Amino acid sequence: MRTRQLADATGTGTTGPENVIEVGGLRQKYGDFEAVRGISFTVPRGEVFALLGTNGAGKTTTMEVLEGYAPATDGTVRVLGLDPIRQHRELRPRVGIMLQEGGFLGDLTVAETVDLWKGLSQDAGRPVTLSGSTELPGGFTLLGSRIRRVDRVTMGALELVGLEKKARVRVKQLSGGQKRRLDLALAVLAAPEVLFLDEPTTGMDPEARRTTWKVVEELRDAGTTVLLTTHYLEEAERLANRLAIMHEGRIHTHGSVEEVVATSGDMITFRLPGTSWTFGDLPVLDGVAPALTYASGGTEVGYTLSGPDAGTRAHAALRPLLAWADTRGETLERLAVRRGTLEDVFMRIVGEA
Amino acid sequence: MTKTDVLHAVRLARLDLTLVGRNTTVLFNVMLMPLLLAALYSSFPTGDVGGVEGKVFVLTGVPGLMLAFAVFINLVNAFTSRREELVLKRLRGGQPSAMAVMAGSGLGALAVFLFQALLIGIWVYRFEDVLPVNVPLMVLAAVLGVAVFGLLAAAFSGMTPNAEMAQITVLPVLLVMMVAAPVAFPADVLPGPLAVVSNLLPVTPIVEMMRTGFLGADHFADGGEKLTMAGQWTAALPSIGILLVWVVIGALLARWLFRWEPRHG
């Protein structure tokens, strides 16, 4: 049963027994460079939590501390109640890791890679497949001059990520997106309780991306806790129960997708011909000054109204805007009032910082 | 090591052997080069050495030199390229322990080395009609040799920035082994200081133990005195001691220098 539990993600994180991942005041330094600057968050069991951010935001560093690759410079981290460094041996069988890149032996075939990893995973004997496909017959494949059976678990894992037809292909011949899918197959092979996915769909084509999303959704529905990092806002919106936006080592906002999007408020947007417009030329609406961007011989104008009743106030602000345009004889091209998006929040945070 | 560690190590060793067979460069360096080297060394006209036909003397010592290829060069390359390709990182994040990963590589290298030593044994028997008299001593030399050079390989891979540079990193060790190893001559024929240095290098005790195990005689000096089984083990004790010291040195160096991931930045 999935537990939905909202928790603070900036410093007062809820630390109840249902929290599978707990991060408190995490700081991580490499020499003089502080990659992560005191972040806190918790992830309850069965939740997908997304860390969003630009390159260098500190997402992967955070992930690697949780995976036990590096000890934290300061702060506390717990995964399933265990210290990822000191209790690595107990934790490893319960965790699946999808690296951001690489980690494959190019001269092995896809099936051999899964076989190897299965042999190195304590609990990988359980079939790992999407529902309904556990009855797959074991396939046969040519490996060099020998005929070797590809067992059901391996085929199940490959089918899960749509690589069953590549079973006999050497890993070095796979595309970047196919390697990402193989990585996902390895990560879920031992049916982990916690899954760390570092930019899981980078380099994938749209179809593979959707397949991956479906896998993550099925795992989440089966009770797996997932921490993922991504650049793709659409991915976070679709998969995450909650998310945090990181920038320059800090979490700037967090919450459910709806909560985070709500912080962006409502927007009035339009375009004016010409690029000679300045802030002083345009009216202040509901106490908000406009944001201007110049492109293709025109000026894009945006007003962001946040707080309670932002939608009502945005519509009310149209009246003085139209009056201003009427007086000046200007045409407001592509005039729209719309809810803010995750991208708006993201861009605001990156821009402000 | 736990039972799981042993199982993981065996799987990783099997993996290493599979990969040796799939990469022609590795196959040449690891499998063929040592045998070509043995052929080259044994073609030198040495006459009798310590009462043994020169070719037999060389061939019974040459397995010590083969460690350079089958173990040292092989593992420096493997550790370095796997670190660059993040394979070591993936293994470290998985269930195999660090001990199992290291032991797996060592076990694979040991298998290659024993296979080559076996070929040399067959060669010596087929053409020189000499059978080894103390196989356990030879196996012990092989195990200790693989341990020392496997650990040194781990340490050297930490100093090697990428797989291309590995060809250069291994050269000093390779040259020292080829010059100082008493393959074609007894160690005590070297000038005084060089003999001391040669005796303290890890390759010399391995050559000595291999030769003693094969011929049942102590060829450390130019005498080649025949020994009983107990005498062979007694004669090997100093060599075993030196190798154990090198195991400790290798472990400390590996702990200090070995890296699981490429450097950040």
Boltz contact constraints between the chains, C-beta under 6 A:
constraints:
  - contact:
      token1: [A, 30]
      token2: [B, 264]
      max_distance: 6.0
  - contact:
      token1: [A, 67]
      token2: [B, 93]
      max_distance: 6.0
  - contact:
      token1: [A, 92]
      token2: [B, 95]
      max_distance: 6.0
  - contact:
      token1: [A, 93]
      token2: [B, 95]
      max_distance: 6.0
  - contact:
      token1: [A, 97]
      token2: [B, 93]
      max_distance: 6.0
  - contact:
      token1: [A, 102]
      token2: [B, 85]
      max_distance: 6.0
  - contact:
      token1: [A, 102]
      token2: [B, 86]
      max_distance: 6.0
  - contact:
      token1: [A, 103]
      token2: [B, 86]
      max_distance: 6.0
  - contact:
      token1: [A, 103]
      token2: [B, 87]
      max_distance: 6.0
  - contact:
      token1: [A, 103]
      token2: [B, 90]
      max_distance: 6.0
  - contact:
      token1: [A, 105]
      token2: [B, 87]
      max_distance: 6.0
  - contact:
      token1: [A, 107]
      token2: [B, 19]
      max_distance: 6.0
  - contact:
      token1: [A, 107]
      token2: [B, 22]
      max_distance: 6.0
  - contact:
      token1: [A, 116]
      token2: [B, 15]
      max_distance: 6.0
  - contact:
      token1: [A, 119]
      token2: [B, 11]
      max_distance: 6.0
  - contact:
      token1: [A, 120]
      token2: [B, 8]
      max_distance: 6.0
  - contact:
      token1: [A, 120]
      token2: [B, 94]
      max_distance: 6.0
  - contact:
      token1: [A, 120]
      token2: [B, 95]
      max_distance: 6.0
  - contact:
      token1: [A, 120]
      token2: [B, 96]
      max_distance: 6.0
  - contact:
      token1: [A, 121]
      token2: [B, 95]
      max_distance: 6.0
  - contact:
      token1: [A, 122]
      token2: [B, 95]
      max_distance: 6.0
